[in-house]
């Protein structure tokens, strides 16, 4: 009866147990690529499986206690307790079964670009870079700067970084699950260090986030004939050369026009490999966006929108205030947020997204 009531959960449990058996086979555990793929899928199913097993145990124990309740008052009391716990377990299972973004467990590539506002915009882009690096540190994630174009005053014209979790996190703990909401225009209001009259200035920086593809991800295949690769010298602040070897790589995907530049690795080979992985990630994000549009999945499109012109957040320094314009979240702890205490802001986006997914599922039932 239980399996008939939640067939999707039963299917998830069967797949989960099959993965466990595969991971115990020598040909699998001796292959790091296969183990990583199976581990990621196992983590994706873990929340559903745990909720389903909990619900099954309570359900089965309740049935057994009800059968014995007429003979032993202790079982009658146990049946009442289990009966009160069952609705909560069932609700948790129903929530776990709500379709998630399939990329939630993935790592991410993040780009930050200074917008209108000159040097002040570049300084603000640098503030965002430090904010995300500190947030990643609090979450136990690693950050790898892949390319950076800084200014002489310490600002950032543009920067690209990979943010990665350790091991195989569950979807809700994945990097993409949290940082996918950061894409858009971030606006700052403050008195610039270059302003002698003490006037508040508004400037902005753009953030682009997309899930990182695995090196062995077979969902995206790139034909070497479709690539144009240019080699050049790495450069530092103000355009000055930082080395005398041609190790920096500019990779252009001819069919789409996507350009990826990489210069922070130690060798040309490493820069080529990093650029190819970023290109693959961009193509993966583009593919999923197109699928979302074709499926008319508006929630998915809003999260992954390729139109990054939306102003999503304002950072007001004089009032120490941060506002998320999508959820109307407002707090007066901007200094703490810029120091990486970003979770409450992100949670407001996650909650709004979950409410939308739940409403969508209820409409389909």
Short mmCIF file of the C-alpha atoms (twelve columns), coordinates in Angstrom:
data_MODEL
# 
_entry.id   MODEL 
# 
loop_
_atom_site.group_PDB 
_atom_site.id 
_atom_site.type_symbol 
_atom_site.label_atom_id 
_atom_site.label_alt_id 
_atom_site.label_comp_id 
_atom_site.label_asym_id 
_atom_site.label_seq_id 
_atom_site.Cartn_x 
_atom_site.Cartn_y 
_atom_site.Cartn_z 
_atom_site.pdbx_PDB_model_num 
ATOM 1   C CA . UNK A 1   0.000  0.000  0.000   1 
ATOM 2   C CA . UNK A 2   2.829  2.393  0.896   1 
ATOM 3   C CA . UNK A 3   4.565  1.931  -2.454  1 
ATOM 4   C CA . UNK A 4   1.261  2.530  -4.262  1 
ATOM 5   C CA . UNK A 5   0.751  5.818  -2.390  1 
ATOM 6   C CA . UNK A 6   4.193  7.225  -3.237  1 
ATOM 7   C CA . UNK A 7   5.329  5.455  -6.450  1 
ATOM 8   C CA . UNK A 8   7.934  8.142  -7.239  1 
ATOM 9   C CA . UNK A 9   9.546  7.613  -3.822  1 
ATOM 10  C CA . UNK A 10  9.597  3.841  -4.321  1 
ATOM 11  C CA . UNK A 11  11.309 4.311  -7.698  1 
ATOM 12  C CA . UNK A 12  13.880 6.640  -6.117  1 
ATOM 13  C CA . UNK A 13  14.604 4.068  -3.389  1 
ATOM 14  C CA . UNK A 14  15.118 1.305  -5.958  1 
ATOM 15  C CA . UNK A 15  17.532 3.492  -7.962  1 
ATOM 16  C CA . UNK A 16  19.358 4.520  -4.764  1 
ATOM 17  C CA . UNK A 17  19.851 0.882  -3.712  1 
ATOM 18  C CA . UNK A 18  20.990 -0.040 -7.223  1 
ATOM 19  C CA . UNK A 19  23.601 2.739  -7.076  1 
ATOM 20  C CA . UNK A 20  24.828 1.407  -3.729  1 
ATOM 21  C CA . UNK A 21  25.326 -2.019 -5.310  1 
ATOM 22  C CA . UNK A 22  27.174 -0.541 -8.289  1 
ATOM 23  C CA . UNK A 23  29.499 1.483  -6.078  1 
ATOM 24  C CA . UNK A 24  30.536 -1.748 -4.385  1 
ATOM 25  C CA . UNK A 25  31.711 -3.292 -7.646  1 
ATOM 26  C CA . UNK A 26  35.439 -3.137 -8.384  1 
ATOM 27  C CA . UNK A 27  35.051 -1.892 -11.954 1 
ATOM 28  C CA . UNK A 28  33.112 1.075  -10.585 1 
ATOM 29  C CA . UNK A 29  35.014 2.065  -7.438  1 
ATOM 30  C CA . UNK A 30  38.282 1.791  -9.362  1 
ATOM 31  C CA . UNK A 31  36.969 4.342  -11.883 1 
ATOM 32  C CA . UNK A 32  36.949 7.875  -10.342 1 
ATOM 33  C CA . UNK A 33  34.707 9.310  -13.090 1 
ATOM 34  C CA . UNK A 34  32.013 6.662  -12.621 1 
ATOM 35  C CA . UNK A 35  32.214 6.964  -8.843  1 
ATOM 36  C CA . UNK A 36  31.800 10.739 -9.032  1 
ATOM 37  C CA . UNK A 37  28.747 10.491 -11.294 1 
ATOM 38  C CA . UNK A 38  27.135 7.789  -9.172  1 
ATOM 39  C CA . UNK A 39  27.979 9.685  -5.986  1 
ATOM 40  C CA . UNK A 40  26.322 12.833 -7.309  1 
ATOM 41  C CA . UNK A 41  23.193 10.932 -8.313  1 
ATOM 42  C CA . UNK A 42  23.103 9.179  -4.942  1 
ATOM 43  C CA . UNK A 43  23.292 12.553 -3.189  1 
ATOM 44  C CA . UNK A 44  20.449 13.850 -5.374  1 
ATOM 45  C CA . UNK A 45  18.251 10.915 -4.318  1 
ATOM 46  C CA . UNK A 46  19.336 10.945 -0.671  1 
ATOM 47  C CA . UNK A 47  16.797 13.494 0.616   1 
ATOM 48  C CA . UNK A 48  13.870 11.612 -0.961  1 
ATOM 49  C CA . UNK A 49  15.123 8.229  0.215   1 
ATOM 50  C CA . UNK A 50  15.688 9.346  3.804   1 
ATOM 51  C CA . UNK A 51  12.220 10.934 3.964   1 
ATOM 52  C CA . UNK A 52  10.620 7.849  2.398   1 
ATOM 53  C CA . UNK A 53  12.353 5.427  4.766   1 
ATOM 54  C CA . UNK A 54  11.320 7.527  7.775   1 
ATOM 55  C CA . UNK A 55  7.719  7.593  6.572   1 
ATOM 56  C CA . UNK A 56  7.743  3.835  5.885   1 
ATOM 57  C CA . UNK A 57  9.128  3.047  9.347   1 
ATOM 58  C CA . UNK A 58  6.515  5.182  11.103  1 
ATOM 59  C CA . UNK A 59  3.751  3.757  8.921   1 
ATOM 60  C CA . UNK A 60  4.775  0.143  9.520   1 
ATOM 61  C CA . UNK A 61  5.316  0.662  13.258  1 
ATOM 62  C CA . UNK A 62  1.915  2.326  13.504  1 
ATOM 63  C CA . UNK A 63  0.175  -0.603 11.824  1 
ATOM 64  C CA . UNK A 64  1.925  -3.044 14.150  1 
ATOM 65  C CA . UNK A 65  1.086  -0.989 17.262  1 
ATOM 66  C CA . UNK A 66  -2.564 -0.712 16.225  1 
ATOM 67  C CA . UNK A 67  -2.788 -4.499 15.887  1 
ATOM 68  C CA . UNK A 68  -1.454 -4.986 19.427  1 
ATOM 69  C CA . UNK A 69  -3.286 -2.037 21.021  1 
ATOM 70  C CA . UNK A 70  -6.251 -4.165 22.109  1 
ATOM 71  C CA . UNK A 71  -3.996 -6.513 24.058  1 
ATOM 72  C CA . UNK A 72  -1.513 -4.096 25.636  1 
ATOM 73  C CA . UNK A 73  -2.189 -0.461 26.694  1 
ATOM 74  C CA . UNK A 74  1.463  0.400  26.069  1 
ATOM 75  C CA . UNK A 75  0.954  -0.361 22.379  1 
ATOM 76  C CA . UNK A 76  -2.179 1.799  22.369  1 
ATOM 77  C CA . UNK A 77  -0.143 4.724  23.707  1 
ATOM 78  C CA . UNK A 78  2.612  4.019  21.164  1 
ATOM 79  C CA . UNK A 79  0.034  3.979  18.376  1 
ATOM 80  C CA . UNK A 80  -1.204 7.441  19.393  1 
ATOM 81  C CA . UNK A 81  2.345  8.813  19.361  1 
ATOM 82  C CA . UNK A 82  3.097  7.343  15.940  1 
ATOM 83  C CA . UNK A 83  -0.231 8.529  14.596  1 
ATOM 84  C CA . UNK A 84  0.671  12.101 15.573  1 
ATOM 85  C CA . UNK A 85  4.100  11.813 13.891  1 
ATOM 86  C CA . UNK A 86  2.855  10.357 10.604  1 
ATOM 87  C CA . UNK A 87  1.402  13.591 9.050   1 
ATOM 88  C CA . UNK A 88  4.664  15.476 9.585   1 
ATOM 89  C CA . UNK A 89  6.684  12.642 8.039   1 
ATOM 90  C CA . UNK A 90  4.279  12.513 5.107   1 
ATOM 91  C CA . UNK A 91  4.527  16.260 4.538   1 
ATOM 92  C CA . UNK A 92  8.327  16.080 4.632   1 
ATOM 93  C CA . UNK A 93  8.228  13.323 2.016   1 
ATOM 94  C CA . UNK A 94  5.849  15.275 -0.221  1 
ATOM 95  C CA . UNK A 95  8.175  18.290 0.005   1 
ATOM 96  C CA . UNK A 96  11.196 16.125 -0.863  1 
ATOM 97  C CA . UNK A 97  9.360  14.847 -3.945  1 
ATOM 98  C CA . UNK A 98  8.871  18.366 -5.362  1 
ATOM 99  C CA . UNK A 99  11.049 18.470 -8.511  1 
ATOM 100 C CA . UNK A 100 14.329 20.273 -7.907  1 
ATOM 101 C CA . UNK A 101 16.652 22.029 -10.293 1 
ATOM 102 C CA . UNK A 102 18.769 19.106 -11.610 1 
ATOM 103 C CA . UNK A 103 21.922 21.229 -11.326 1 
ATOM 104 C CA . UNK A 104 21.510 22.105 -7.615  1 
ATOM 105 C CA . UNK A 105 24.345 19.801 -6.527  1 
ATOM 106 C CA . UNK A 106 26.786 21.212 -9.088  1 
ATOM 107 C CA . UNK A 107 29.638 23.624 -8.455  1 
ATOM 108 C CA . UNK A 108 29.534 27.033 -10.155 1 
ATOM 109 C CA . UNK A 109 31.450 29.473 -12.290 1 
ATOM 110 C CA . UNK A 110 30.853 33.083 -11.223 1 
ATOM 111 C CA . UNK A 111 31.745 36.239 -13.110 1 
ATOM 112 C CA . UNK A 112 31.671 39.747 -11.636 1 
ATOM 113 C CA . UNK A 113 31.949 42.753 -13.925 1 
ATOM 114 C CA . UNK A 114 32.114 46.419 -12.969 1 
ATOM 115 C CA . UNK A 115 29.283 48.410 -14.544 1 
ATOM 116 C CA . UNK A 116 28.565 52.110 -14.863 1 
ATOM 117 C CA . UNK A 117 30.421 54.224 -12.328 1 
ATOM 118 C CA . UNK A 118 34.089 54.089 -13.324 1 
ATOM 119 C CA . UNK A 119 36.579 53.409 -10.531 1 
ATOM 120 C CA . UNK A 120 33.804 53.354 -7.920  1 
ATOM 121 C CA . UNK A 121 32.046 50.527 -9.807  1 
ATOM 122 C CA . UNK A 122 35.329 48.617 -9.937  1 
ATOM 123 C CA . UNK A 123 35.817 49.051 -6.181  1 
ATOM 124 C CA . UNK A 124 32.291 47.788 -5.585  1 
ATOM 125 C CA . UNK A 125 32.944 44.773 -7.825  1 
ATOM 126 C CA . UNK A 126 35.952 44.095 -5.596  1 
ATOM 127 C CA . UNK A 127 33.681 44.289 -2.533  1 
ATOM 128 C CA . UNK A 128 31.352 41.700 -4.087  1 
ATOM 129 C CA . UNK A 129 34.316 39.448 -4.854  1 
ATOM 130 C CA . UNK A 130 35.439 39.519 -1.217  1 
ATOM 131 C CA . UNK A 131 31.824 39.000 -0.039  1 
ATOM 132 C CA . UNK A 132 31.428 35.823 -2.086  1 
ATOM 133 C CA . UNK A 133 34.862 34.531 -1.127  1 
ATOM 134 C CA . UNK A 134 34.065 34.973 2.578   1 
ATOM 135 C CA . UNK A 135 30.623 33.404 2.145   1 
ATOM 136 C CA . UNK A 136 32.239 30.433 0.412   1 
ATOM 137 C CA . UNK A 137 34.723 30.128 3.261   1 
ATOM 138 C CA . UNK A 138 31.860 30.037 5.801   1 
ATOM 139 C CA . UNK A 139 30.207 27.245 3.778   1 
ATOM 140 C CA . UNK A 140 33.414 25.232 3.556   1 
ATOM 141 C CA . UNK A 141 33.702 25.702 -0.219  1 
ATOM 142 C CA . UNK A 142 36.877 26.348 -2.177  1 
ATOM 143 C CA . UNK A 143 37.367 29.353 -4.469  1 
ATOM 144 C CA . UNK A 144 39.706 29.363 -7.463  1 
ATOM 145 C CA . UNK A 145 40.276 32.666 -9.268  1 
ATOM 146 C CA . UNK A 146 40.462 31.785 -12.958 1 
ATOM 147 C CA . UNK A 147 40.966 35.254 -14.405 1 
ATOM 148 C CA . UNK A 148 41.026 38.757 -12.969 1 
ATOM 149 C CA . UNK A 149 41.426 42.232 -14.403 1 
ATOM 150 C CA . UNK A 150 42.068 44.624 -11.523 1 
ATOM 151 C CA . UNK A 151 42.653 48.372 -11.245 1 
ATOM 152 C CA . UNK A 152 45.510 50.301 -9.684  1 
ATOM 153 C CA . UNK A 153 43.284 51.420 -6.775  1 
ATOM 154 C CA . UNK A 154 42.442 47.841 -5.860  1 
ATOM 155 C CA . UNK A 155 39.155 47.588 -7.722  1 
ATOM 156 C CA . UNK A 156 38.102 44.836 -10.109 1 
ATOM 157 C CA . UNK A 157 37.070 45.457 -13.715 1 
ATOM 158 C CA . UNK A 158 36.120 41.835 -14.142 1 
ATOM 159 C CA . UNK A 159 36.863 38.541 -12.435 1 
ATOM 160 C CA . UNK A 160 35.943 34.914 -13.011 1 
ATOM 161 C CA . UNK A 161 36.135 32.221 -10.345 1 
ATOM 162 C CA . UNK A 162 35.155 28.624 -9.722  1 
ATOM 163 C CA . UNK A 163 33.404 27.907 -6.407  1 
ATOM 164 C CA . UNK A 164 33.354 24.249 -5.450  1 
ATOM 165 C CA . UNK A 165 32.024 22.104 -2.614  1 
ATOM 166 C CA . UNK A 166 33.892 19.172 -1.119  1 
ATOM 167 C CA . UNK A 167 32.742 15.640 -1.970  1 
ATOM 168 C CA . UNK A 168 29.210 15.016 -3.238  1 
ATOM 169 C CA . UNK A 169 26.834 17.361 -1.404  1 
ATOM 170 C CA . UNK A 170 23.084 16.794 -1.343  1 
ATOM 171 C CA . UNK A 171 21.211 19.038 -3.815  1 
ATOM 172 C CA . UNK A 172 20.071 21.449 -1.109  1 
ATOM 173 C CA . UNK A 173 23.693 21.846 0.050   1 
ATOM 174 C CA . UNK A 174 25.132 22.295 -3.448  1 
ATOM 175 C CA . UNK A 175 26.883 25.491 -4.506  1 
ATOM 176 C CA . UNK A 176 24.483 26.132 -7.399  1 
ATOM 177 C CA . UNK A 177 21.482 25.617 -5.090  1 
ATOM 178 C CA . UNK A 178 22.476 28.794 -3.209  1 
ATOM 179 C CA . UNK A 179 24.450 30.957 -5.618  1 
ATOM 180 C CA . UNK A 180 22.152 30.640 -8.658  1 
ATOM 181 C CA . UNK A 181 20.078 33.486 -7.207  1 
ATOM 182 C CA . UNK A 182 23.023 35.919 -7.334  1 
ATOM 183 C CA . UNK A 183 22.914 36.487 -11.081 1 
ATOM 184 C CA . UNK A 184 21.859 40.025 -12.041 1 
ATOM 185 C CA . UNK A 185 22.702 43.669 -11.458 1 
ATOM 186 C CA . UNK A 186 23.881 44.657 -7.974  1 
ATOM 187 C CA . UNK A 187 23.556 48.372 -7.224  1 
ATOM 188 C CA . UNK A 188 25.553 50.319 -4.632  1 
ATOM 189 C CA . UNK A 189 24.807 53.714 -3.082  1 
ATOM 190 C CA . UNK A 190 27.662 55.374 -1.174  1 
ATOM 191 C CA . UNK A 191 30.140 58.236 -1.133  1 
ATOM 192 C CA . UNK A 192 33.017 57.180 -3.401  1 
ATOM 193 C CA . UNK A 193 36.581 57.495 -2.163  1 
ATOM 194 C CA . UNK A 194 37.216 59.647 -5.240  1 
ATOM 195 C CA . UNK A 195 34.382 62.077 -4.327  1 
ATOM 196 C CA . UNK A 196 35.687 65.256 -2.668  1 
ATOM 197 C CA . UNK A 197 32.260 66.896 -2.182  1 
ATOM 198 C CA . UNK A 198 30.835 64.082 -0.056  1 
ATOM 199 C CA . UNK A 199 28.018 63.329 -2.501  1 
ATOM 200 C CA . UNK A 200 26.368 59.886 -2.613  1 
ATOM 201 C CA . UNK A 201 26.863 58.169 -5.931  1 
ATOM 202 C CA . UNK A 202 25.048 55.198 -7.434  1 
ATOM 203 C CA . UNK A 203 26.981 52.637 -9.445  1 
ATOM 204 C CA . UNK A 204 26.605 48.981 -10.260 1 
ATOM 205 C CA . UNK A 205 28.247 45.649 -10.940 1 
ATOM 206 C CA . UNK A 206 26.913 42.657 -12.851 1 
ATOM 207 C CA . UNK A 207 27.104 39.079 -11.605 1 
ATOM 208 C CA . UNK A 208 26.729 36.046 -13.858 1 
ATOM 209 C CA . UNK A 209 26.528 32.542 -12.376 1 
ATOM 210 C CA . UNK A 210 26.260 29.204 -14.157 1 
ATOM 211 C CA . UNK A 211 26.704 25.566 -13.079 1 
ATOM 212 C CA . UNK A 212 30.121 24.069 -13.760 1 
ATOM 213 C CA . UNK A 213 30.262 21.107 -16.103 1 
ATOM 214 C CA . UNK A 214 32.371 18.088 -15.214 1 
ATOM 215 C CA . UNK A 215 35.411 17.432 -17.368 1 
ATOM 216 C CA . UNK A 216 33.902 14.075 -18.358 1 
ATOM 217 C CA . UNK A 217 30.354 15.400 -18.725 1 
ATOM 218 C CA . UNK A 218 29.001 13.719 -21.864 1 
ATOM 219 C CA . UNK A 219 25.979 16.031 -22.037 1 
ATOM 220 C CA . UNK A 220 28.057 18.583 -23.927 1 
ATOM 221 C CA . UNK A 221 30.473 17.630 -26.705 1 
ATOM 222 C CA . UNK A 222 32.730 20.219 -28.348 1 
ATOM 223 C CA . UNK A 223 34.201 19.628 -31.789 1 
ATOM 224 C CA . UNK A 224 37.807 20.914 -31.862 1 
ATOM 225 C CA . UNK A 225 37.081 22.251 -35.360 1 
ATOM 226 C CA . UNK A 226 34.593 24.679 -33.778 1 
ATOM 227 C CA . UNK A 227 37.292 26.313 -31.642 1 
ATOM 228 C CA . UNK A 228 39.513 29.296 -32.433 1 
ATOM 229 C CA . UNK A 229 42.359 29.557 -29.925 1 
ATOM 230 C CA . UNK A 230 44.592 32.602 -29.518 1 
ATOM 231 C CA . UNK A 231 47.667 32.704 -27.283 1 
ATOM 232 C CA . UNK A 232 48.914 35.908 -25.654 1 
ATOM 233 C CA . UNK A 233 50.906 37.233 -22.695 1 
ATOM 234 C CA . UNK A 234 49.228 37.551 -19.289 1 
ATOM 235 C CA . UNK A 235 48.719 41.093 -18.037 1 
ATOM 236 C CA . UNK A 236 48.261 42.733 -14.642 1 
ATOM 237 C CA . UNK A 237 46.699 45.956 -13.326 1 
ATOM 238 C CA . UNK A 238 46.705 48.740 -15.897 1 
ATOM 239 C CA . UNK A 239 47.534 46.309 -18.698 1 
ATOM 240 C CA . UNK A 240 51.167 45.784 -17.706 1 
ATOM 241 C CA . UNK A 241 52.755 42.453 -18.616 1 
ATOM 242 C CA . UNK A 242 53.319 40.114 -15.686 1 
ATOM 243 C CA . UNK A 243 55.412 37.517 -17.483 1 
ATOM 244 C CA . UNK A 244 57.353 37.036 -20.682 1 
ATOM 245 C CA . UNK A 245 55.751 33.788 -21.852 1 
ATOM 246 C CA . UNK A 246 52.705 33.347 -24.042 1 
ATOM 247 C CA . UNK A 247 50.666 31.324 -21.545 1 
ATOM 248 C CA . UNK A 248 47.290 33.130 -21.599 1 
ATOM 249 C CA . UNK A 249 44.566 31.596 -23.752 1 
ATOM 250 C CA . UNK A 250 41.555 33.097 -25.512 1 
ATOM 251 C CA . UNK A 251 39.155 30.407 -26.701 1 
ATOM 252 C CA . UNK A 252 36.295 31.246 -29.096 1 
ATOM 253 C CA . UNK A 253 33.456 28.833 -29.805 1 
ATOM 254 C CA . UNK A 254 32.683 29.707 -33.425 1 
ATOM 255 C CA . UNK A 255 29.065 28.387 -33.630 1 
ATOM 256 C CA . UNK A 256 27.864 30.420 -30.627 1 
ATOM 257 C CA . UNK A 257 30.409 33.246 -30.509 1 
ATOM 258 C CA . UNK A 258 31.179 32.536 -26.830 1 
ATOM 259 C CA . UNK A 259 34.652 33.767 -25.847 1 
ATOM 260 C CA . UNK A 260 36.552 32.532 -22.787 1 
ATOM 261 C CA . UNK A 261 39.892 33.987 -21.699 1 
ATOM 262 C CA . UNK A 262 42.130 32.323 -19.132 1 
ATOM 263 C CA . UNK A 263 45.488 33.586 -17.881 1 
ATOM 264 C CA . UNK A 264 45.877 32.746 -14.195 1 
ATOM 265 C CA . UNK A 265 47.114 29.169 -14.514 1 
ATOM 266 C CA . UNK A 266 50.863 28.529 -14.590 1 
ATOM 267 C CA . UNK A 267 51.065 27.080 -18.086 1 
ATOM 268 C CA . UNK A 268 49.383 27.351 -21.453 1 
ATOM 269 C CA . UNK A 269 48.213 23.744 -21.176 1 
ATOM 270 C CA . UNK A 270 46.531 24.421 -17.834 1 
ATOM 271 C CA . UNK A 271 44.913 27.589 -19.181 1 
ATOM 272 C CA . UNK A 272 43.607 25.644 -22.188 1 
ATOM 273 C CA . UNK A 273 42.084 22.989 -19.926 1 
ATOM 274 C CA . UNK A 274 40.478 25.593 -17.655 1 
ATOM 275 C CA . UNK A 275 39.127 27.590 -20.603 1 
ATOM 276 C CA . UNK A 276 37.636 24.448 -22.162 1 
ATOM 277 C CA . UNK A 277 35.885 23.538 -18.927 1 
ATOM 278 C CA . UNK A 278 34.423 27.032 -18.584 1 
ATOM 279 C CA . UNK A 279 33.291 26.958 -22.228 1 
ATOM 280 C CA . UNK A 280 31.647 23.596 -21.617 1 
ATOM 281 C CA . UNK A 281 29.882 25.039 -18.565 1 
ATOM 282 C CA . UNK A 282 28.606 28.004 -20.585 1 
ATOM 283 C CA . UNK A 283 27.268 25.713 -23.303 1 
ATOM 284 C CA . UNK A 284 25.623 23.509 -20.671 1 
ATOM 285 C CA . UNK A 285 23.891 26.544 -19.138 1 
ATOM 286 C CA . UNK A 286 22.770 27.693 -22.587 1 
ATOM 287 C CA . UNK A 287 21.418 24.220 -23.392 1 
ATOM 288 C CA . UNK A 288 19.434 24.036 -20.151 1 
ATOM 289 C CA . UNK A 289 18.097 27.547 -20.672 1 
ATOM 290 C CA . UNK A 290 16.857 26.603 -24.120 1 
ATOM 291 C CA . UNK A 291 15.224 23.467 -22.724 1 
ATOM 292 C CA . UNK A 292 13.502 25.568 -20.061 1 
ATOM 293 C CA . UNK A 293 12.169 27.979 -22.681 1 
ATOM 294 C CA . UNK A 294 10.913 25.143 -24.884 1 
ATOM 295 C CA . UNK A 295 9.187  23.539 -21.912 1 
ATOM 296 C CA . UNK A 296 7.661  26.910 -20.946 1 
ATOM 297 C CA . UNK A 297 9.027  26.418 -17.427 1 
ATOM 298 C CA . UNK A 298 8.832  30.013 -16.259 1 
ATOM 299 C CA . UNK A 299 10.277 29.354 -12.799 1 
ATOM 300 C CA . UNK A 300 13.337 27.746 -14.344 1 
ATOM 301 C CA . UNK A 301 13.732 30.574 -16.827 1 
ATOM 302 C CA . UNK A 302 13.545 33.218 -14.128 1 
ATOM 303 C CA . UNK A 303 16.368 31.551 -12.215 1 
ATOM 304 C CA . UNK A 304 18.573 30.981 -15.256 1 
ATOM 305 C CA . UNK A 305 17.652 34.049 -17.302 1 
ATOM 306 C CA . UNK A 306 20.306 34.934 -19.848 1 
ATOM 307 C CA . UNK A 307 19.054 38.522 -19.634 1 
ATOM 308 C CA . UNK A 308 21.143 39.825 -16.760 1 
ATOM 309 C CA . UNK A 309 19.771 43.373 -16.865 1 
ATOM 310 C CA . UNK A 310 17.486 42.839 -13.880 1 
ATOM 311 C CA . UNK A 311 18.432 44.853 -10.796 1 
ATOM 312 C CA . UNK A 312 18.239 42.297 -8.018  1 
ATOM 313 C CA . UNK A 313 19.792 43.999 -4.997  1 
ATOM 314 C CA . UNK A 314 20.776 47.393 -3.590  1 
ATOM 315 C CA . UNK A 315 23.601 47.985 -1.097  1 
ATOM 316 C CA . UNK A 316 23.088 51.327 0.678   1 
ATOM 317 C CA . UNK A 317 26.172 52.256 2.715   1 
ATOM 318 C CA . UNK A 318 24.923 55.467 4.444   1 
ATOM 319 C CA . UNK A 319 22.026 53.507 5.989   1 
ATOM 320 C CA . UNK A 320 23.936 50.200 6.314   1 
ATOM 321 C CA . UNK A 321 20.968 48.691 4.446   1 
ATOM 322 C CA . UNK A 322 20.647 45.819 1.986   1 
ATOM 323 C CA . UNK A 323 17.494 45.185 -0.065  1 
ATOM 324 C CA . UNK A 324 16.677 42.213 -2.287  1 
ATOM 325 C CA . UNK A 325 14.157 43.545 -4.804  1 
ATOM 326 C CA . UNK A 326 12.801 40.102 -5.805  1 
ATOM 327 C CA . UNK A 327 11.682 39.068 -2.328  1 
ATOM 328 C CA . UNK A 328 11.456 42.487 -0.618  1 
ATOM 329 C CA . UNK A 329 13.992 41.255 1.941   1 
ATOM 330 C CA . UNK A 330 15.470 44.188 3.857   1 
ATOM 331 C CA . UNK A 331 18.052 44.287 6.631   1 
ATOM 332 C CA . UNK A 332 20.329 46.859 8.244   1 
ATOM 333 C CA . UNK A 333 23.474 44.745 8.544   1 
ATOM 334 C CA . UNK A 334 25.204 45.573 5.276   1 
ATOM 335 C CA . UNK A 335 28.627 45.494 6.918   1 
ATOM 336 C CA . UNK A 336 28.031 41.896 8.074   1 
ATOM 337 C CA . UNK A 337 26.661 40.857 4.668   1 
ATOM 338 C CA . UNK A 338 29.732 42.204 2.886   1 
ATOM 339 C CA . UNK A 339 31.809 40.181 5.359   1 
ATOM 340 C CA . UNK A 340 30.156 37.005 4.054   1 
ATOM 341 C CA . UNK A 341 27.077 36.819 6.280   1 
ATOM 342 C CA . UNK A 342 24.906 36.370 3.202   1 
ATOM 343 C CA . UNK A 343 22.805 33.336 4.147   1 
ATOM 344 C CA . UNK A 344 19.679 35.185 5.321   1 
ATOM 345 C CA . UNK A 345 19.487 37.074 2.029   1 
ATOM 346 C CA . UNK A 346 19.910 33.893 -0.005  1 
ATOM 347 C CA . UNK A 347 17.387 32.058 2.189   1 
ATOM 348 C CA . UNK A 348 14.746 34.619 1.232   1 
ATOM 349 C CA . UNK A 349 15.289 33.708 -2.432  1 
ATOM 350 C CA . UNK A 350 15.294 29.968 -1.699  1 
ATOM 351 C CA . UNK A 351 12.035 30.243 0.248   1 
ATOM 352 C CA . UNK A 352 10.340 32.191 -2.544  1 
ATOM 353 C CA . UNK A 353 11.538 29.643 -5.087  1 
ATOM 354 C CA . UNK A 354 10.309 26.690 -3.006  1 
ATOM 355 C CA . UNK A 355 6.900  28.305 -2.550  1 
ATOM 356 C CA . UNK A 356 6.672  28.769 -6.299  1 
ATOM 357 C CA . UNK A 357 7.661  25.140 -6.992  1 
ATOM 358 C CA . UNK A 358 5.111  23.890 -4.442  1 
ATOM 359 C CA . UNK A 359 2.350  26.028 -5.970  1 
ATOM 360 C CA . UNK A 360 3.276  24.788 -9.434  1 
ATOM 361 C CA . UNK A 361 3.111  21.163 -8.311  1 
ATOM 362 C CA . UNK A 362 -0.266 21.664 -6.653  1 
ATOM 363 C CA . UNK A 363 -1.668 23.175 -9.839  1 
ATOM 364 C CA . UNK A 364 -0.549 20.105 -11.792 1 
ATOM 365 C CA . UNK A 365 -2.209 17.667 -9.379  1 
# 
